[in-house]
Structure formats: C-alpha cells, structure tokens
Amino acid sequence: MNKRIFKVVTRWLSLLQTPLLLLIASSKAHSAERDQLLLHHGGTYISDTRSHVNLNSSISWNNKIYYAGQSAIFGNELWMSDGSDDGTKMIADIAPQSANSDPRNFTATQNYLYFIVNNHLGKQTICRIDKNDQLTILQELNIGKVLQTRAVGEKIFFNALTNTGYMYHAMAALYMFNPQTSTVDTIGTYRINSAYETQIWTVLGESLYLANGYAFRGYYSNSIERPKIWKTSGVAGDLAEFHSAALATATDGETWNGSSYYIAGMENGKNGLWRLNQSTGNPELVLEFPDAVTTIYPRPLSFNAGALYFVAANSSSSYSLWRSDGTVQGTISVDPKVIVTSQHHLAKVNGHLFYLQFGAKTNANQLMRIEADQEIGIVSIVPEAI
C-alpha cells in the first residue's frame, strides 16, 4: 500500500469534506492481520476486497474522518482516520465479534459526533463520541428505520417511517433527542415522496427546515400533492408547513447580508432565490432566476464576499457554477465544467470557496479557488491517484 497516496487522498477528503474518487488504506485491525479498506464513491463497488466502507456512511469532524468500516474479524464497525497509517483505526466493536453495528446517520455538534447503530440485540441505538474518541451508548430506539439525522445546536433530530410497508409517498415521523435529559420527543408527522431518497434538511436561523421532495400523486387521495417545506423549532408538536415549494438548496446555518437564503421552485415552474424576512421569518422572494437555471444540484448554497454560489445542471448533462449578487442582471454562469460529487461541490475553507473542475487545457481534474474579489484560479491539478 502506498502511504503517500493514502495521505494525499485523505488530505483532499478532509479539505473538501467530500468523496473525490476512492481511497485505499492499510489499517491495523488485528496484530496478525492487516485489513485493506476500500473507500468507494457513491456506494458502488469498484473492486473485490475483503473489507470496505461506503463513504455515504462517513463524516469529516474534529480534523478526522469517521466512517463505517467492515472487516472479517469485527464486522461493520466505527472507524476513524487522521490521515496517517497509525492514525487509522477501529474505535469500538459495538456489536460483539463479527456482528455488524452498521454505524450510520452521522451528525455533529460542537463537542460530540452522534450516529445510529444496531446494538448487540439488533436494536437501533443512538450513540456518540467526544473529541477524544470516547464512545457513549445513549438510548435504544423503539421506532421504524431511521432515515436521516441532523443536529441543530445541541438537539439531535431524526425521522423514521411510521409504516414500514410503504416506501414511496410514505408517512414519516420527526423526532428530537435531547442529550440533556436523554429523552426522545415526537415533533410531528409528514409525508415524504420516497424513503429511498435523501430529503433536503437545512438550518435557517434557529429552526430546522425539511423538504419532502417533488410533486407526486397520492396513493390514497389520488390527488396531486405539491412539494412542501416544513419547519420546526424542536418543540413537541411543532411541525408546520412553511412554504409550498420544492427546496433545492440553502445557506444551511449561515447568513448572507444578515439573512438566511434558499433556492426553491415557483408556481410557474422556474426557480427563485428566497430569503427569510428578518422581522416575520416568512419566505420572501428576492429574484426569479433566468430560464437557463433549471435543475439546481441539491447541495449547500455558498457565499463568498458579496455573492452567492450554487451549481445547476446544463442541458448537456454537465454542470455549471453560478454566481448571484441578488439581482437578475448579476446572476450569471461563471464555470460550465463543474465536477459534482455525492455530498458537496462547494467547500469553504479559511474564507475561500473551493470546487473541482475539469480542465480542458490540462485534460485533468483541477482544484479551483474563488477569491474574495470573485476571481477564480487554479490551485492545483488533481493527482491521477485520486
């Protein structure tokens, strides 16, 4: 195993907080055996290895990568890596021996990383680790399969199907785990279009907003159900419809010019830039995007100095980087060669925005950086090993 390649790829993963392509690492799983781990992109097997981990079950936190790693000895358990060979290790064998705890649904607060596992009885359980990688098993959950999790402040939100027999157009319940009291409250129920698709959850201000997807015809009512954005502050029973629209992307916990922004559909079929009214908290249309802005790729809406950036699909099955200053005239495409990944396309690091581009001149992938004056420059060519 080439340790240099391992460190290079892990450094890129830590920088962009996203899978680029694949990472092969050698880890000391046992004194008599060194398991080879394959981190693969998008859940697709790239080669046949004795153990592997899906990057969809991973998170970058505390300057490390935490993921679900599987080996023949311990099964599928929680692993971590700091980018070094010796710093890549299994944290705990939560389900004893070769049984699988299947760590998943990672979400982080400032001091803890929370996730869902299957305990030794196969029951869904909330766990967390602190910044010293100390594991605490918190509470067993007697609910349906957990679909998503999200931390808002110190509150941990998660949802689960209320009827496991229906995966499409299904009813889901939203729950909130309070770490201070170790209690789980039911916030409310809402309908999602598919349990197989990740719904967009975003934090605007102090509240959590959930999108249930695109329009669909209800199985029971036989009527068209429009996409909706739901809002909750985390109080039991406080789940209300916020906006009858399909949410595409949002600033997610950050503000721009003092407001929280998001992109959502409009009744005429186009996309619009919206913000929360600072006084009322209600949705407020800022601008209707040009016709060329069609499908918005559902990842965080990022800002850099005086502009917002997002990624939209082109008609040629490629993707463009767009910039907006909040006006129709100032909403333009600035790069038609963006490379999209399964998690993030725009990453903010040390006050700069980074993204990946395919360079026609170099015929290679390039790491790009957006400066404070909105100029875009090449940072480096992505090594072929990535």
C-alpha positions in Angstrom: 0.0 0.0 0.0 1.4 3.4 -1.0 1.2 5.5 2.2 1.9 8.7 0.3 -1.2 8.2 -1.9 -3.3 7.4 1.3 -2.2 10.7 3.0 -2.7 12.8 -0.2 -6.2 11.5 -0.8 -7.2 11.7 2.9 -6.0 15.3 3.0 -8.2 16.1 0.0 -11.1 14.4 1.6 -10.6 16.5 4.8 -10.3 19.7 2.8 -13.4 19.3 0.7 -15.4 17.1 3.2 -16.4 15.0 0.2 -15.6 11.8 -1.6 -13.5 12.6 -4.7 -13.0 9.1 -6.1 -11.5 6.4 -3.9 -9.1 5.8 -1.1 -7.3 2.6 -0.3 -5.9 2.5 3.2 -4.0 -0.1 5.1 -5.2 -0.3 8.8 -4.1 -2.3 11.8 -7.3 -4.2 12.5 -5.5 -7.0 14.3 -1.9 -7.8 15.2 -2.0 -10.8 13.0 -3.9 -9.3 10.1 -3.9 -6.0 8.2 -7.2 -5.5 6.5 -7.4 -3.4 3.4 -10.2 -0.9 3.4 -11.7 0.4 0.2 -13.5 3.8 0.5 -15.6 3.9 -2.6 -17.7 6.6 -4.3 -21.5 6.6 -4.3 -22.0 3.2 -2.8 -20.7 1.3 -6.0 -18.2 -1.5 -5.6 -15.1 -0.7 -7.6 -13.1 -3.9 -6.8 -13.4 -7.1 -4.8 -11.7 -6.6 -1.4 -12.0 -8.4 1.9 -13.3 -5.3 3.6 -14.7 -2.0 2.5 -16.6 1.1 3.7 -19.2 3.3 1.9 -18.4 7.0 2.0 -22.1 7.7 2.3 -21.6 6.4 5.9 -18.9 8.9 6.8 -18.3 12.4 8.1 -15.4 14.8 8.5 -15.3 16.1 12.1 -12.6 17.1 14.6 -10.0 17.1 11.8 -10.6 13.4 11.2 -12.7 11.2 9.0 -15.2 8.8 10.8 -16.7 6.0 8.8 -18.3 2.6 8.8 -15.5 0.1 8.1 -16.1 -3.6 7.7 -13.7 -6.5 8.3 -14.0 -10.2 8.6 -12.9 -10.1 12.3 -15.1 -7.3 13.7 -17.9 -6.9 11.1 -19.1 -3.4 10.2 -18.0 -1.0 12.9 -16.9 2.6 13.6 -13.5 3.6 12.3 -11.6 6.8 12.1 -8.6 8.3 10.3 -6.4 11.3 10.9 -4.7 10.9 7.5 -1.8 8.7 8.8 -1.4 4.9 8.8 -1.1 4.6 12.5 -4.0 7.1 13.0 -6.4 4.9 11.0 -8.1 2.5 13.4 -11.4 1.0 14.7 -12.9 3.0 17.6 -15.0 0.3 19.1 -16.5 -3.2 18.4 -20.1 -2.1 19.3 -21.7 -5.3 18.1 -19.5 -8.1 19.5 -17.2 -10.2 17.3 -18.2 -10.3 13.7 -21.7 -9.0 14.2 -22.4 -5.7 12.4 -23.4 -2.5 14.3 -23.6 -0.6 10.9 -22.7 3.0 12.1 -24.7 5.5 10.0 -26.6 8.7 10.1 -23.7 10.8 11.3 -24.3 14.3 12.6 -22.1 16.6 14.7 -22.4 19.3 17.3 -19.5 21.3 18.5 -18.4 18.8 21.1 -19.9 15.4 20.0 -20.4 13.2 17.0 -23.8 11.4 17.1 -24.7 8.4 15.0 -27.1 5.4 14.8 -26.0 1.8 15.3 -27.5 -1.6 15.7 -26.7 -2.9 19.3 -26.0 -6.5 20.3 -29.7 -7.2 20.1 -30.0 -5.7 16.6 -32.0 -2.7 18.0 -31.4 0.9 16.7 -29.5 2.9 19.2 -28.2 6.5 19.4 -24.5 6.7 20.3 -21.9 9.5 20.4 -18.2 10.0 20.7 -16.4 13.0 22.1 -13.3 14.7 20.7 -11.1 12.1 22.5 -13.0 9.3 20.6 -14.6 8.1 23.8 -17.8 6.2 23.0 -21.1 6.6 24.9 -24.1 4.4 24.1 -27.1 6.7 24.8 -30.5 5.2 24.1 -32.3 2.4 22.3 -35.0 3.5 19.8 -38.3 1.6 19.5 -39.3 3.2 16.2 -39.2 2.5 12.5 -36.0 2.6 10.5 -34.2 5.9 11.0 -33.8 7.7 7.6 -31.9 10.9 8.4 -30.4 12.8 11.3 -29.4 16.4 11.8 -28.0 18.4 14.8 -29.4 21.9 15.5 -27.4 23.4 18.3 -27.4 20.6 20.9 -30.6 19.0 19.7 -30.5 15.9 17.5 -33.3 15.5 15.0 -34.1 12.3 13.1 -37.0 10.8 11.2 -38.4 7.3 10.6 -41.2 5.7 8.7 -44.4 5.2 10.6 -45.5 2.4 8.2 -42.6 0.2 7.0 -44.8 -1.4 4.4 -44.8 1.8 2.2 -41.5 3.2 1.0 -43.0 5.6 -1.6 -45.3 8.5 -0.6 -44.9 7.3 2.9 -45.7 8.9 6.3 -42.6 9.8 8.4 -42.4 10.9 12.0 -39.9 13.5 13.1 -38.2 13.0 16.5 -35.9 15.0 18.6 -33.3 13.6 21.1 -32.4 15.9 23.9 -28.9 15.0 25.2 -29.5 16.9 28.5 -32.5 14.7 29.5 -31.8 11.6 27.3 -35.4 11.8 26.1 -36.9 11.4 22.7 -39.8 13.7 21.8 -42.2 13.2 18.8 -42.2 16.5 16.9 -44.9 15.6 14.3 -45.6 13.6 11.1 -45.4 14.5 7.4 -45.4 12.7 4.1 -42.3 12.1 2.0 -42.1 11.0 -1.6 -39.6 8.2 -1.2 -37.8 6.6 1.7 -35.0 5.6 -0.7 -34.1 9.3 -1.4 -32.3 11.6 0.9 -34.6 14.6 1.7 -33.1 18.1 2.0 -32.8 19.2 5.6 -31.4 22.7 6.3 -30.9 25.0 9.3 -32.1 28.6 8.8 -31.8 30.8 11.8 -32.6 28.7 14.9 -35.0 26.3 13.2 -34.8 23.1 11.1 -36.5 23.1 7.7 -37.3 19.8 5.9 -38.3 19.3 2.2 -40.4 16.4 1.2 -39.3 16.4 -2.4 -41.1 16.9 -5.7 -44.8 16.9 -6.6 -46.5 13.4 -6.6 -49.9 11.8 -6.8 -51.1 10.4 -3.5 -51.8 6.7 -3.4 -54.9 7.1 -1.3 -56.2 10.5 -2.2 -55.4 10.2 -5.9 -54.7 13.9 -5.9 -51.5 15.8 -6.7 -49.6 16.6 -3.6 -47.4 19.7 -4.1 -43.8 19.6 -2.6 -43.6 21.4 0.7 -41.0 22.8 3.1 -41.7 22.1 6.8 -40.4 24.0 9.8 -39.8 23.1 13.4 -38.1 24.7 16.4 -37.8 21.4 18.2 -40.8 21.6 20.5 -43.0 18.5 20.6 -46.0 19.1 18.2 -44.2 22.0 16.5 -44.0 20.8 12.9 -45.8 23.2 10.4 -45.9 23.8 6.7 -43.6 26.7 5.9 -43.6 27.1 2.1 -45.4 25.2 -0.6 -42.4 24.7 -2.9 -39.6 22.3 -3.7 -36.5 23.2 -1.8 -33.3 22.9 -3.9 -30.5 24.3 -1.7 -30.0 26.8 1.2 -27.2 28.6 3.0 -27.7 26.0 5.8 -26.9 27.5 9.1 -25.1 30.6 7.7 -26.4 34.0 6.8 -25.6 36.4 3.9 -26.2 40.1 4.3 -27.9 39.3 7.6 -30.5 36.9 6.2 -30.9 33.2 5.5 -31.3 32.4 1.8 -32.6 29.3 -0.1 -33.5 28.4 -3.7 -36.9 26.9 -4.2 -39.3 26.3 -7.1 -42.1 28.7 -8.1 -45.6 28.1 -9.4 -44.5 29.0 -13.0 -42.0 26.1 -12.9 -38.9 28.3 -12.6 -36.6 28.6 -9.7 -36.4 31.5 -7.4 -34.0 32.9 -4.8 -35.8 33.3 -1.5 -34.8 34.6 2.0 -36.4 34.7 5.4 -37.9 38.0 6.3 -35.8 39.2 9.3 -38.9 40.6 11.1 -41.5 37.9 10.4 -39.5 34.9 9.5 -41.8 34.4 6.4 -40.5 33.5 2.9 -39.7 36.5 0.8 -38.9 36.2 -3.0 -35.7 38.0 -3.9 -35.5 37.2 -7.6 -36.7 34.8 -10.3 -33.7 33.1 -11.9 -33.1 33.2 -15.7 -34.6 30.4 -17.8 -31.1 28.8 -18.1 -31.2 28.0 -14.4 -33.2 24.8 -14.4 -32.3 21.9 -12.1 -30.4 23.0 -9.0 -28.0 20.5 -7.7 -29.1 19.9 -4.0 -26.1 20.8 -2.0 -25.3 23.8 0.2 -25.8 27.3 -1.2 -22.5 29.0 -0.5 -21.5 32.6 -0.3 -18.2 34.4 -0.9 -17.8 38.1 -0.1 -20.7 39.8 -2.0 -22.1 36.9 -4.0 -23.9 33.6 -3.6 -22.7 30.5 -5.5 -24.6 27.3 -6.5 -24.4 24.5 -9.0 -27.1 23.9 -11.7 -27.4 21.2 -14.4 -26.9 22.1 -18.0 -29.0 20.6 -20.9 -25.9 18.7 -22.0 -25.8 16.6 -18.7 -22.9 18.7 -17.4 -22.9 21.2 -14.5 -22.3 24.9 -14.2 -21.2 27.1 -11.4 -23.5 30.1 -11.0 -22.9 33.4 -9.1 -25.6 35.8 -7.9 -25.4 39.2 -6.3 -29.1 39.1 -5.5 -30.2 40.7 -8.8 -31.3 39.2 -12.1 -28.5 41.0 -14.0 -26.0 39.8 -11.5 -27.0 36.1 -11.7 -24.6 34.6 -14.3 -22.9 31.3 -15.1 -19.2 31.5 -14.3 -17.9 28.0 -15.0 -19.6 25.3 -17.2 -17.2 22.5 -16.2 -18.0 21.8 -12.5 -17.5 18.2 -11.2 -20.3 17.1 -8.9 -19.9 14.5 -6.1 -22.3 12.7 -3.9 -22.0 15.1 -1.0 -20.5 18.6 -1.6 -19.5 20.6 -4.6 -18.5 23.9 -2.9 -16.4 23.8 0.2 -15.5 26.8 2.3 -12.0 26.6 3.9 -10.3 29.5 5.6 -12.6 32.1 4.0 -12.2 30.7 0.4 -14.6 28.6 -1.7 -13.1 25.5 -3.4 -14.6 23.3 -6.0 -13.5 20.7 -8.6 -13.4 21.5 -12.4 -12.5 19.5 -15.4 -9.7 21.5 -17.2 -10.0 21.3 -21.0 -6.4 22.5 -21.4 -4.8 20.2 -18.9 -7.3 17.3 -19.7 -7.4 16.7 -16.0 -9.4 17.5 -12.9 -8.4 20.7 -11.2 -8.9 22.1 -7.7 -10.3 25.7 -8.1 -10.4 28.5 -5.6 -12.8 31.5 -5.6 -11.1 34.6 -4.2 -12.7 37.5 -2.2 -12.9 39.6 -5.4 -14.7 36.7 -7.1 -11.8 35.8 -9.4 -11.4 32.1 -9.9 -8.0 30.5 -10.1 -6.4 27.0 -10.3 -4.9 25.8 -7.0 -3.5 22.5 -8.4 -4.0 19.6 -10.7 -5.7 16.6 -9.0 -3.3 13.7 -8.9 -4.3 10.7 -11.1 -4.4 8.6 -8.0 -7.4 10.4 -6.7 
